[in-house]
Amino acid sequence: MEMNIVLFGAPGAGKGTQAKFIMDQYEIPQISTGDILRQAIANKTTLGLEAKKFMDEGKLVPDSVVNGLVAERLEQADCKKGFIMDGFPRTVVQAEELDKILEKLNRKIEKVIALNVKDEDIVERITGRRTSKKTGKIYHMTFNPPVDEDPADLVQRADDTKEVVEKRLSTYHEQTAPVLDYYKAQNKVSEIDGSQQMEEITKQIFSILG
Protein backbone atom coordinates (compact mmCIF):
# COMPACT_ATOMS: atom_id res chain seq x y z
CA MET A 1 0.00 0.00 0.00
CA GLU A 2 1.17 3.52 -0.78
CA MET A 3 1.78 5.78 2.22
CA ASN A 4 -0.30 8.77 1.08
CA ILE A 5 -0.84 10.56 4.39
CA VAL A 6 -2.40 13.79 5.57
CA LEU A 7 -1.01 14.95 8.93
CA PHE A 8 -3.64 17.03 10.62
CA GLY A 9 -3.69 19.34 13.62
CA ALA A 10 -3.73 22.92 14.80
CA PRO A 11 -0.63 25.16 14.57
CA GLY A 12 1.77 23.97 17.28
CA ALA A 13 0.22 20.47 17.55
CA GLY A 14 3.55 18.86 16.63
CA LYS A 15 2.92 17.98 12.97
CA GLY A 16 6.37 19.07 11.77
CA THR A 17 8.16 17.02 14.42
CA GLN A 18 6.17 13.85 13.68
CA ALA A 19 6.45 14.34 9.91
CA LYS A 20 10.24 14.04 10.19
CA PHE A 21 9.96 10.71 12.04
CA ILE A 22 7.52 9.38 9.40
CA MET A 23 9.84 10.53 6.59
CA ASP A 24 12.78 8.66 8.12
CA GLN A 25 10.78 5.52 8.85
CA TYR A 26 8.97 5.17 5.51
CA GLU A 27 11.32 7.12 3.19
CA ILE A 28 8.60 9.38 1.83
CA PRO A 29 8.75 13.18 1.46
CA GLN A 30 7.00 15.76 3.63
CA ILE A 31 5.01 18.12 1.42
CA SER A 32 4.45 21.57 2.86
CA THR A 33 2.87 24.28 0.73
CA GLY A 34 5.29 26.81 2.22
CA ASP A 35 8.27 24.76 1.00
CA ILE A 36 6.68 24.23 -2.43
CA LEU A 37 6.02 27.96 -2.82
CA ARG A 38 9.59 28.90 -1.83
CA GLN A 39 11.03 26.29 -4.22
CA ALA A 40 8.83 27.35 -7.14
CA ILE A 41 9.72 31.01 -6.60
CA ALA A 42 13.45 30.17 -6.37
CA ASN A 43 13.20 28.11 -9.59
CA LYS A 44 11.19 30.91 -11.26
CA THR A 45 8.56 28.47 -12.56
CA THR A 46 5.40 29.88 -14.16
CA LEU A 47 3.31 29.12 -11.06
CA GLY A 48 6.13 30.29 -8.79
CA LEU A 49 6.26 33.70 -10.48
CA GLU A 50 2.47 33.96 -10.28
CA ALA A 51 2.55 33.13 -6.56
CA LYS A 52 5.32 35.70 -5.98
CA LYS A 53 3.15 38.40 -7.53
CA PHE A 54 0.44 37.83 -4.90
CA MET A 55 2.92 37.50 -2.03
CA ASP A 56 4.71 40.72 -2.99
CA GLU A 57 1.38 42.50 -2.75
CA GLY A 58 0.78 41.00 0.70
CA LYS A 59 -2.12 38.91 -0.59
CA LEU A 60 -2.91 35.23 0.00
CA VAL A 61 -1.83 32.98 -2.85
CA PRO A 62 -5.12 31.77 -4.43
CA ASP A 63 -6.15 28.12 -4.32
CA SER A 64 -5.78 27.75 -8.10
CA VAL A 65 -2.04 28.49 -7.83
CA VAL A 66 -1.47 26.44 -4.66
CA ASN A 67 -3.36 23.46 -6.10
CA GLY A 68 -1.29 23.67 -9.30
CA LEU A 69 1.94 23.64 -7.29
CA VAL A 70 0.74 20.65 -5.23
CA ALA A 71 -0.18 18.78 -8.44
CA GLU A 72 3.29 19.42 -9.88
CA ARG A 73 4.96 18.29 -6.65
CA LEU A 74 3.00 15.03 -6.45
CA GLU A 75 4.15 14.05 -9.94
CA GLN A 76 7.81 14.10 -8.89
CA ALA A 77 9.67 10.81 -8.58
CA ASP A 78 10.24 10.93 -4.81
CA CYS A 79 6.45 10.79 -4.24
CA LYS A 80 6.08 7.38 -5.95
CA LYS A 81 6.02 5.44 -2.65
CA GLY A 82 3.86 8.06 -0.94
CA PHE A 83 3.99 11.42 0.79
CA ILE A 84 3.04 13.31 3.96
CA MET A 85 0.83 16.35 3.49
CA ASP A 86 1.64 18.86 6.22
CA GLY A 87 -0.48 22.04 6.39
CA PHE A 88 -2.53 21.14 3.30
CA PRO A 89 -5.45 20.88 2.69
CA ARG A 90 -6.48 23.84 4.87
CA THR A 91 -10.09 24.01 3.60
CA VAL A 92 -12.72 21.54 2.41
CA VAL A 93 -12.43 23.03 -1.10
CA GLN A 94 -8.68 22.25 -1.08
CA ALA A 95 -9.40 18.71 0.20
CA GLU A 96 -11.83 18.13 -2.68
CA GLU A 97 -9.29 19.49 -5.14
CA LEU A 98 -6.55 17.24 -3.70
CA ASP A 99 -8.81 14.22 -4.27
CA LYS A 100 -9.24 15.30 -7.93
CA ILE A 101 -5.47 15.78 -8.37
CA LEU A 102 -4.79 12.31 -6.94
CA GLU A 103 -7.58 10.72 -8.99
CA LYS A 104 -5.83 11.88 -12.17
CA LEU A 105 -2.69 10.14 -10.88
CA ASN A 106 -4.76 7.02 -10.04
CA ARG A 107 -4.01 7.50 -6.35
CA LYS A 108 -5.84 8.53 -3.16
CA ILE A 109 -5.26 9.62 0.43
CA GLU A 110 -4.89 6.43 2.47
CA LYS A 111 -4.66 7.75 6.04
CA VAL A 112 -5.38 10.99 7.87
CA ILE A 113 -3.65 11.26 11.24
CA ALA A 114 -5.07 13.96 13.51
CA LEU A 115 -3.03 15.23 16.46
CA ASN A 116 -5.49 16.59 19.01
CA VAL A 117 -4.20 19.22 21.43
CA LYS A 118 -6.30 21.61 23.55
CA ASP A 119 -6.18 25.28 22.57
CA GLU A 120 -4.80 26.37 25.95
CA ASP A 121 -1.95 23.84 25.66
CA ILE A 122 -1.11 25.09 22.16
CA VAL A 123 -1.04 28.70 23.40
CA GLU A 124 1.36 27.64 26.17
CA ARG A 125 3.54 25.68 23.74
CA ILE A 126 3.90 28.49 21.21
CA THR A 127 4.06 31.55 23.46
CA GLY A 128 6.76 29.90 25.57
CA ARG A 129 9.17 29.55 22.64
CA ARG A 130 12.31 31.68 22.62
CA THR A 131 15.19 31.83 20.14
CA SER A 132 18.77 32.72 21.00
CA LYS A 133 20.00 35.64 18.87
CA LYS A 134 23.55 34.41 19.36
CA THR A 135 23.26 30.65 18.70
CA GLY A 136 19.93 30.38 16.85
CA LYS A 137 18.85 27.58 19.22
CA ILE A 138 15.15 27.34 20.08
CA TYR A 139 14.10 26.87 23.69
CA HIS A 140 10.86 26.69 25.65
CA MET A 141 10.65 28.59 28.91
CA THR A 142 8.69 25.73 30.56
CA PHE A 143 9.58 22.51 28.73
CA ASN A 144 13.13 23.17 27.56
CA PRO A 145 14.50 26.21 29.44
CA PRO A 146 17.89 27.64 28.48
CA VAL A 147 20.71 26.97 30.93
CA ASP A 148 23.77 28.80 29.60
CA GLU A 149 22.09 31.51 27.54
CA ASP A 150 22.07 35.19 28.45
CA PRO A 151 18.36 36.10 28.94
CA ALA A 152 18.99 39.32 26.99
CA ASP A 153 19.87 37.20 23.93
CA LEU A 154 16.52 35.38 23.93
CA VAL A 155 13.80 36.70 21.63
CA GLN A 156 10.19 35.77 20.96
CA ARG A 157 9.09 35.56 17.33
CA ALA A 158 6.50 38.19 16.39
CA ASP A 159 3.95 35.50 15.47
CA ASP A 160 4.45 33.61 18.76
CA THR A 161 2.51 36.13 20.86
CA LYS A 162 -0.75 35.14 22.59
CA GLU A 163 -2.86 37.44 20.37
CA VAL A 164 -1.43 36.06 17.11
CA VAL A 165 -1.65 32.42 18.27
CA GLU A 166 -5.29 32.84 19.33
CA LYS A 167 -6.10 34.43 15.97
CA ARG A 168 -4.43 31.53 14.12
CA LEU A 169 -6.36 29.02 16.24
CA SER A 170 -9.62 30.84 15.51
CA THR A 171 -8.91 30.65 11.76
CA TYR A 172 -7.99 26.97 12.12
CA HIS A 173 -11.27 26.07 13.87
CA GLU A 174 -13.30 28.06 11.38
CA GLN A 175 -11.67 26.98 8.10
CA THR A 176 -9.53 23.90 8.68
CA ALA A 177 -11.30 21.82 11.34
CA PRO A 178 -14.19 21.00 8.91
CA VAL A 179 -11.62 19.21 6.70
CA LEU A 180 -11.45 16.50 9.37
CA ASP A 181 -15.18 15.84 8.99
CA TYR A 182 -14.64 15.58 5.23
CA TYR A 183 -12.11 12.76 5.76
CA LYS A 184 -14.11 11.16 8.58
CA ALA A 185 -16.94 10.69 6.10
CA GLN A 186 -14.45 8.63 4.07
CA ASN A 187 -13.39 6.60 7.15
CA LYS A 188 -9.76 7.67 6.81
CA VAL A 189 -9.16 9.45 10.13
CA SER A 190 -7.15 8.15 13.08
CA GLU A 191 -7.05 10.53 16.06
CA ILE A 192 -4.17 10.70 18.55
CA ASP A 193 -3.86 12.61 21.80
CA GLY A 194 -1.16 15.11 20.84
CA SER A 195 -0.48 16.12 24.45
CA GLN A 196 1.31 12.83 25.16
CA GLN A 197 5.09 12.40 25.19
CA MET A 198 6.60 12.81 21.71
CA GLU A 199 7.90 9.20 21.64
CA GLU A 200 4.46 7.81 22.53
CA ILE A 201 2.82 9.80 19.73
CA THR A 202 5.39 8.50 17.23
CA LYS A 203 4.80 4.92 18.42
CA GLN A 204 1.04 5.28 17.93
CA ILE A 205 1.49 6.79 14.45
CA PHE A 206 3.73 3.89 13.37
CA SER A 207 1.16 1.43 14.77
CA ILE A 208 -1.58 3.10 12.67
CA LEU A 209 0.54 3.14 9.51
CA GLY A 210 1.77 -0.45 10.03
GIURVEN-V47699 format. One record per pair of residues at least 12 apart in sequence whose C-alpha atoms are under 10 Angstrom apart, sorted by the first residue. I is the first residue (numbers start at 0). J is the second residue. If there is no record, write none. Layout:
I:J + I:J
//
This chain:
0:80 + 0:81 + 0:109 + 1:27 + 1:78 + 1:79 + 1:80 + 1:81 + 1:82 + 1:106 + 1:107 + 1:108 + 1:109 + 1:110 + 2:21 + 2:25 + 2:26 + 2:27 + 2:78 + 2:79 + 2:80 + 2:81 + 2:82 + 2:83 + 2:107 + 2:108 + 2:109 + 2:110 + 2:208 + 2:209 + 3:27 + 3:78 + 3:79 + 3:80 + 3:81 + 3:82 + 3:83 + 3:84 + 3:101 + 3:106 + 3:107 + 3:108 + 3:109 + 3:110 + 3:111 + 4:18 + 4:21 + 4:27 + 4:29 + 4:81 + 4:82 + 4:83 + 4:84 + 4:85 + 4:107 + 4:108 + 4:109 + 4:110 + 4:111 + 4:112 + 4:187 + 4:208 + 5:18 + 5:29 + 5:30 + 5:82 + 5:83 + 5:84 + 5:85 + 5:86 + 5:87 + 5:88 + 5:108 + 5:109 + 5:110 + 5:111 + 5:112 + 5:113 + 5:182 + 5:187 + 5:188 + 6:18 + 6:29 + 6:83 + 6:84 + 6:85 + 6:86 + 6:87 + 6:88 + 6:110 + 6:111 + 6:112 + 6:113 + 6:114 + 6:188 + 7:84 + 7:85 + 7:86 + 7:87 + 7:88 + 7:89 + 7:111 + 7:112 + 7:113 + 7:114 + 7:115 + 7:175 + 7:176 + 7:178 + 7:179 + 7:188 + 7:189 + 7:190 + 8:85 + 8:86 + 8:112 + 8:113 + 8:114 + 8:115 + 8:116 + 8:171 + 8:175 + 8:176 + 8:179 + 8:190 + 8:191 + 8:193 + 9:86 + 9:113 + 9:114 + 9:115 + 9:116 + 9:117 + 9:118 + 9:121 + 9:167 + 9:168 + 9:169 + 9:170 + 9:171 + 9:172 + 9:175 + 9:176 + 10:86 + 10:116 + 10:118 + 10:121 + 10:122 + 10:125 + 10:164 + 10:167 + 10:168 + 10:171 + 11:116 + 11:118 + 11:120 + 11:121 + 11:122 + 11:123 + 11:124 + 11:125 + 11:164 + 11:168 + 11:193 + 12:113 + 12:114 + 12:115 + 12:116 + 12:117 + 12:118 + 12:120 + 12:121 + 12:124 + 12:125 + 12:192 + 12:193 + 12:194 + 13:114 + 13:115 + 13:116 + 13:121 + 13:124 + 13:193 + 13:194 + 13:197 + 13:200 + 14:84 + 14:85 + 14:86 + 14:112 + 14:113 + 14:114 + 14:193 + 15:29 + 15:31 + 15:85 + 15:86 + 16:197 + 16:201 + 17:114 + 17:197 + 17:198 + 17:200 + 17:201 + 17:204 + 18:30 + 18:82 + 18:83 + 18:84 + 18:85 + 18:201 + 19:83 + 20:198 + 20:201 + 20:204 + 20:205 + 21:82 + 21:83 + 21:201 + 21:204 + 21:205 + 21:208 + 22:81 + 22:82 + 22:83 + 24:205 + 25:80 + 25:81 + 25:82 + 25:205 + 25:208 + 26:77 + 26:78 + 26:80 + 26:81 + 26:82 + 27:77 + 27:78 + 27:79 + 27:80 + 27:81 + 27:82 + 27:83 + 28:73 + 28:77 + 28:78 + 28:79 + 28:80 + 28:81 + 28:82 + 28:83 + 28:84 + 29:78 + 29:81 + 29:82 + 29:83 + 29:84 + 29:85 + 30:69 + 30:72 + 30:73 + 30:78 + 30:82 + 30:83 + 30:84 + 30:85 + 30:86 + 30:87 + 31:69 + 31:83 + 31:84 + 31:85 + 31:86 + 31:87 + 31:88 + 32:65 + 32:66 + 32:68 + 32:69 + 32:72 + 32:84 + 32:85 + 32:86 + 32:87 + 32:88 + 33:65 + 33:85 + 33:86 + 33:87 + 35:47 + 35:65 + 35:68 + 35:69 + 35:71 + 35:72 + 36:48 + 36:50 + 36:51 + 36:60 + 36:64 + 36:65 + 36:68 + 36:69 + 37:50 + 37:51 + 38:68 + 39:51 + 39:68 + 39:72 + 40:52 + 44:68 + 45:64 + 45:68 + 46:63 + 46:64 + 46:65 + 46:67 + 46:68 + 46:71 + 47:64 + 47:65 + 47:67 + 47:68 + 49:61 + 49:64 + 50:64 + 50:65 + 50:68 + 62:90 + 62:92 + 62:93 + 62:96 + 63:93 + 63:96 + 65:87 + 65:93 + 66:87 + 66:88 + 66:93 + 66:94 + 66:96 + 66:97 + 66:100 + 67:96 + 67:100 + 69:84 + 69:87 + 69:97 + 69:100 + 70:96 + 70:97 + 70:99 + 70:100 + 70:101 + 70:103 + 70:104 + 71:100 + 73:100 + 73:101 + 73:104 + 74:100 + 74:101 + 74:104 + 81:106 + 81:107 + 81:108 + 81:109 + 82:108 + 83:108 + 83:110 + 83:111 + 84:108 + 84:111 + 86:175 + 87:175 + 87:178 + 88:175 + 88:178 + 88:179 + 89:170 + 89:171 + 89:174 + 89:175 + 89:176 + 89:177 + 89:178 + 89:179 + 90:171 + 90:173 + 90:174 + 90:175 + 90:176 + 90:177 + 90:178 + 90:179 + 90:181 + 91:174 + 91:175 + 91:176 + 91:177 + 91:178 + 91:179 + 91:180 + 91:181 + 91:182 + 92:178 + 93:175 + 93:178 + 94:108 + 94:175 + 94:178 + 94:179 + 94:181 + 94:182 + 95:178 + 95:181 + 108:182 + 108:185 + 108:187 + 109:185 + 109:186 + 109:187 + 109:188 + 109:208 + 110:182 + 110:186 + 110:187 + 110:188 + 110:189 + 110:207 + 110:208 + 111:179 + 111:182 + 111:183 + 111:186 + 111:187 + 111:188 + 111:189 + 111:190 + 111:207 + 111:208 + 112:179 + 112:187 + 112:188 + 112:189 + 112:190 + 112:191 + 112:204 + 112:207 + 112:208 + 113:179 + 113:188 + 113:189 + 113:190 + 113:191 + 113:192 + 113:193 + 113:204 + 114:189 + 114:190 + 114:191 + 114:192 + 114:193 + 114:194 + 114:200 + 114:204 + 115:190 + 115:191 + 115:192 + 115:193 + 115:194 + 115:195 + 116:191 + 116:192 + 116:193 + 116:194 + 116:195 + 117:192 + 117:193 + 117:194 + 118:164 + 118:165 + 118:168 + 118:169 + 119:165 + 120:193 + 120:194 + 121:164 + 121:165 + 121:168 + 121:194 + 122:159 + 122:160 + 122:161 + 122:162 + 122:163 + 122:164 + 122:165 + 122:168 + 123:139 + 123:140 + 123:141 + 123:161 + 123:164 + 124:139 + 124:140 + 124:141 + 124:142 + 124:159 + 125:139 + 125:155 + 125:156 + 125:158 + 125:159 + 125:160 + 125:161 + 125:164 + 126:139 + 126:140 + 126:155 + 126:156 + 126:158 + 126:159 + 126:160 + 126:161 + 126:162 + 126:163 + 126:164 + 127:139 + 127:140 + 127:141 + 127:142 + 127:143 + 127:144 + 127:155 + 127:159 + 127:160 + 127:161 + 128:140 + 128:141 + 128:142 + 128:143 + 128:144 + 128:153 + 128:154 + 128:155 + 128:156 + 128:159 + 128:160 + 129:143 + 129:144 + 129:145 + 129:150 + 129:152 + 129:153 + 129:154 + 129:155 + 129:156 + 129:159 + 130:145 + 130:152 + 130:153 + 130:154 + 130:155 + 130:156 + 131:145 + 131:148 + 131:149 + 131:150 + 131:151 + 131:152 + 131:153 + 131:154 + 131:155 + 132:148 + 132:149 + 132:151 + 132:152 + 132:153 + 132:154 + 133:148 + 133:149 + 133:152 + 133:153 + 134:148 + 134:152 + 134:153 + 135:152 + 135:153 + 136:148 + 136:153 + 137:153 + 137:154 + 137:155 + 138:153 + 189:203 + 189:204 + 189:207 + 189:208 + 190:203 + 190:204 + 190:207 + 191:203 + 191:204 + 191:207
//
